[in-house]
Amino acid sequence: MRVLLLYPLFPKSFWSFDQALELIGRKVSLPPLGLITVAAILPQTWEFRLIDRNVRLETEADWNWADLVIVSGMIVQKSDMLHCIKEAKQRGKLVAAGGPYVTSVPDTAQSAGVDFLILDEGEITLPLFVEALERGETSGVFRANGDKPDVTQTPIPRYDLLDLTAYSDMSVQFSRGCPFQCEFCDIIVLYGRKPRTKTPAQLLAELQTLYDLGWRRLVFVVDDNFIGNKRNVKLLLRELAPWMAEHDYPFRLITEASVDLAEDDELLNLMIAANFSGVFLGIETPDADSLALTKKYQNTRNSLVEAVNKINRRGLRVMAGFIIGFDGEKPGAGDRIIDFVEATAIPFAMFGMLQALPNTALWHRLKKEGRLLEDQEKTTGNQMNLTNFITTRPIEELAREYISCFWELYEPKRYLARVYRHHLQMAPKPYKKKFRMPELKELQALFIIIWRQGIKRQTRFQFWQQIFLLLKHNPRVWKSYLANCANLEHFIEYRQIVRDEIEAQLAQLKATPAKTEVVPTKAA
């Protein structure tokens, strides 16, 4: 069996970093970890060809080679996923689809002509699919019926199928699931509230595979809450730290975690020892009432500002997500987010308008209240979309706050000042790596950053002052500072895209005024 694994295109987003990636000669941030895991679970006597459409498009030779096409992706990729399905069916190919989007909204793929729906987690449903093929079946739907797989049996992903030169980062996964109950989150719907983890030996084997393939860059531990099972993650970190030291710290690690990380000093120390350099936190909003309403109680127990500052001071670069549009939200939410980001000096503050994702608790509540504006076929999960439900304050007011907030956060001088303050307080790594000669692309990127930030732009005096002060007061973080300067290239472009997209949607809304009605706060 010859299997063509297709990974759909992502739209331009906060995380696409096109301009920054171009500086270092990479095409995409992260690889399709789900599809290379699928390839590892399927029979290894089969032949596989992976096409990440964000790296290159498939050719007619690829289509002709394939006996079976497997497509997978997230909700934000659904437009191109449906395109891939259509192209495969026009060529008479047998098509299977799976992944988080299809699992949440299977009817869309089914109506597009997919032959097999492989839903839920593949460790359970892929063997059922293989058995169906062996019986000669040409269609079917495979579900786990509420069961969750034991991920200690998950094989090492097929990293060998990737073009490693195309990616700036690699990815591994240690756990699935999250113990919390945030109303808007689809992770607990897809993977449950009981975090399941791999063994330390499994993750070390995955890292060793990447090491043996020659990877020496950043690795993203893609867990939606890396510390959801603190006992098991500490067991991992105690083995990961000596592995890192023995291999001369070949990877920097980043991950996602809940803000209660700040309450566990042992866990913080273990992450630093294992060479974690950054963590993404779901802050959502500094408004305690909104956090309680959306059931993100873990963010209400202690000061969020103090938690972020503590994590950053320990040497973990904090990135954070913020949302505007919660029920009962008071005007000025965007300004309060700006104040929080400035107080904590978070360089990367991802910011979007609230979306009700299919089958989340928020989705079901709003549907019951008759407040969903679009059916599940039209929900995109895109960060540049207006809310897909009737809000408790005027949508134009929300949208204007969103545009203003994003524009202000990534004003070049303000952004660079925040990056500087962030690095000034950050603890350097407790070890020194052996010297490595920079690659040509890295040197080219450095010269471009110096030209744009230090000579061409009005930020030049600020840039050089900050460089000299960092070299004086915290010299071991200057590389991280320059990397964040490089990302400004992306944010300058992206904030204009955000403004244009939201303005266009507001203009369209004026033609359909019935959809802009405001729900009284008490209805929330």
Buried (B, 14 or more C-beta within 10 A) or exposed (E): BEBBBBBBBBBBBBBBBBBBBBBBBBBBBBBBBBBBBBBBBBEEEEEBBBBBBBBEEBEEEBBEBBEBBBBBBBBBBBEBBBBBBEBBBEEEBBBBBBBBBBBBBBEBBBEBBBBBBBBBBBBBBBBBBBEBBEEEEEEBBBBBEEEBBEBEEBBBBBBBBBEBEBBBBBBBBBBBBBBBBBBBBBBBBBBBEEBBBBBBEBBBEBBEBBBEEEBEBBBBBBBBBBBBBBEBBBBBBEBBBEBBEEBEBBBBBBBBBBBBBBBBEEBBBBBBBBBBBBBBBBBBBBBEBBBEBBBBEBBEEBEBBEBBBBBBEBBBBBBBBBBBBBBBBEEEBBEBBBEBBBBBBBBBBBBBBBBBBBBBBBBBBBBEBEBBBEEBEEBBBBBBBBBBBBBBBEBEBBBBBBBBBBBBBBEBEBBBBBBBBBBBEBBEBEEEEEEEEEEEEBEBBBEBBBEBBBEEBEBBEBBBEBBEEBEEEBEBBBEBBBBBBBBBBBBBBBBEEBBEBBEEBBEEBEEEEEEBEEBEEEEB
